[in-house]
Amino acid sequence: YGSNVVEIQEKAIKPGDRVIIVDDLLATGGTMMATAKLVEKLGGEIAGIITLIELTELGGRELLKNYFIHSIVTYPY
């Protein structure tokens, strides 16, 4: 894994907006945590995180334990 950037337009989220983060894969949780922090920095509230696949042994759910998470399919890694 390397270093990446997550960006959003400043006016895309207004203070008080409720946001659901949707991603295809939850592994270590780094991308979703970066996204959640960016949304919160803009004043948004994370209503939940939805992922298609979760690789349970990589610990992403623990990193995101303060958020509601729903995974469609879970796999041990």
N, C-alpha and C positions, 0 to 999 in steps of 0.2 A: 504494500500500500504506500501511496505517496501523499503528496500534499495537493489538495483541491480547493476550489472556491465555490461557495454557494452565494448567489446574489438574488436580490429582489428589488423591484422599483419601490422607492420610498413611499409613494402614495398608494401602493397596491393594498395595503392593510392600514386601516384606521384604528385609533385607540378604541378598545372595546369590541372589535370584531372577533367573532369566534371562528377558529380555523381548524380544519381537519387536515392532517398531513397524510398523504397517500404515497406509498412507495412499493416497489415490487419485492424488495428483499430487506429483511432486518437481520443483520449479521452482528457486527460489533456495536451498532447504534450510533456511530460517529456522524453519519450524514443526517440522520433524523434529529440528533441532539443539536447539531449546528443549525438546522432548519428551525427547530423549536426556539432556540435562543434568538435567532434573527426575527422571527415572528413576534416574540415577546419584546424585543428591543423596539419594535415599531408600535408597541402597545396592544398587540393582539393577544388573545387568550387561546391556548391550545385546547380544543374540545375533544380531541382524540387523535390517535395514530392508527392507521390501518395499513396492513401489509399483506401481500399475497403469500409470501413464504418467509418463515422465520427459522433461522439456523440456531436452535436453542443453546447449544453448548458454547457459543461464542459470546454470550453474556450481554447482548444488546438490551434485552428486557430489563436487566438490573440497572443499566445505565439510565434507562428511561422510566424508572420506577415511579416517578411522580406524575406520570401521564397515563391515561387510559390507553391500552394497546389491544388491538384485535388482529390476530393473524389468521388467515384462511387455512393455511397448511403449515404444520411445524415438522421439522426434521432435525434429528441429532446430526451433528457435523462430525 
